[in-house]
Amino acid sequence: YNGTRAYAQSKLATILHAKEIAKQLKAKNANVTINAVHPGIVKTGIFRAHKGFITGKNLHI
């Protein structure tokens, strides 16, 4: 299991889901805007075992 890969895949799934919903609504002439947003980096325990750029002081940039 690769947690970083799973996280990235979940973000991709969110984007693809939003794009598909937007496509379906456009086909129905719905006046709706669909957005997929990323809140940025938030200090949680998700990176506690990660050794790399998104740790320590870089997390507060």
Backbone hydrogen bonds, N-H to C=O, Kabsch-Sander energy under -0.5 kcal/mol:
donor,donor_aa,acceptor,acceptor_aa,energy
3,G,1,Y,-0.6
6,A,2,N,-2.5
7,Y,3,G,-2.4
8,A,4,T,-2.5
9,Q,5,R,-2.7
10,S,6,A,-2.0
11,K,7,Y,-1.9
12,L,8,A,-2.3
13,A,9,Q,-2.4
14,T,10,S,-1.8
15,I,11,K,-1.9
16,L,12,L,-2.8
17,H,13,A,-2.4
18,A,14,T,-2.2
19,K,15,I,-2.4
20,E,16,L,-2.2
21,I,17,H,-2.5
22,A,18,A,-2.5
23,K,19,K,-2.2
24,Q,20,E,-2.5
25,L,21,I,-2.5
26,K,22,A,-2.4
27,A,23,K,-1.9
28,K,24,Q,-0.9
29,N,26,K,-1.8
30,A,25,L,-2.6
32,V,30,A,-1.6
44,T,42,V,-0.9
48,R,45,G,-1.7
50,H,47,F,-1.6
52,G,50,H,-0.7
55,T,53,F,-1.8
58,N,55,T,-1.3
59,L,56,G,-1.3
60,H,57,K,-1.4
61,I,58,N,-1.2
